[in-house]
Amino acid sequence: MAILNIPVTKAGNRQIEIDTASIPDEMYNLAVEEGLKILLNKGMSKVPAAKGLEGKDLDDARNSAYLIAEANLVKLKEGKMRKGRAAAVSKDGTKVSGVVMTEARRLAKEVVKNEIRAAGMKISHVEASEITKAANEIIASDPSYIETAQANIEARTAKVVSVNIKSLVHESPKLVAAAAKRKAESAVQLSSKQAGKVAPRKPKAEAQAGH
């Protein structure tokens, strides 16, 4: 058996040390099964979701997914499986939209930034790519971020806001006048430049025709 350090996502990826020898066989097998399920299902973002498919299209999608799973198993056996980005797949196996993933990543980035501050580090001293990478890993290890993001998007979509913006926001006469003044000054400068230009020379043939 082995000693593993498993990150706890919502604890800022702080790790819990686990001696696998202390886990009962049944629970150990469960952990391995769940982990393999994630690894074998990697790289299937281009496989059409089964929902809405029928007949040959459904069979083709399932066959494609199965072939990818077999290829992932080969990578595992050969030690070539690499840790990737968050799997853009929801609990029911359907592909997660880009909008939902963007929201999930926003939520995860906030967690990363909070933990950076808590660690006494400055966010401005950390590359944006590092923050994004950490956020992707958090999402990959905790699907609740996708669930929360989905709920947030649905709530925004369902909420109908009717606002009379003119009753809340008013244009500033001062700013309107300043904008008009700048526009007028620009027009005057343009006219002056055009007036100072020398008229272009006429083509030779045209000049001779005028005599």
C-alpha positions, 0 to 999 in steps of 0.5 A: 500500500502507499501514503497519498496526499489528497487535496481537499478542494474547498479547503483551498486544496489543503491535503489530507494524508491517507495511508491506503493500508488503513482503508478496508478492502471494500472501500479501497476498491470503491475509491479505485473504481471511482478514480478509474471511472474519471480517468477512462472517461477523459478526452470525450468532449468531442463525442456527441451527448447521447441525449437526443440521439437515436439509432445509428447516431446513438450507436456511433457515439457510444462506440466512439466513447468506448474506443476512447475509454480503451485507449485511456486504459492503454495509456494507464497501463503504459504510464502515459496518462497525464493529468488534464483540465477539468472535464467539461461533463456534467453528472448525467454525462452531457457536455457542459456548455462554454458559458457554464464552464466560464462561470465554474472557472470564475468561482474556482478562481475566486477560491484560488485568489482567496487562498493566495491571500490567506497564504500571505501572497500577493495575487499580482505576484502570481501569473494569471495562467497559474491561477487558471491552471489551479482553478481547472484542477479544482473543478476537475476534482470537485464537480460541485463547481459545475453544478453551482455554475449551472444553477447560477446561469439558470437563475440569471436566465430565468430572472426577468428584469424590467428597468426604466433606466432613464428614471435611474440614470441621468445624463450630465449636462456638463459632460454633454457640453464638454463632448459637444465642445470637443467635437466642434474643436475637432471639426475646426482643426480638420477644416483648417488642415484641409484649407492649408493643403495645396491642391493636387496637380492635374494630370498633364493631359488634363492641364493641356486640354484646359488651355 
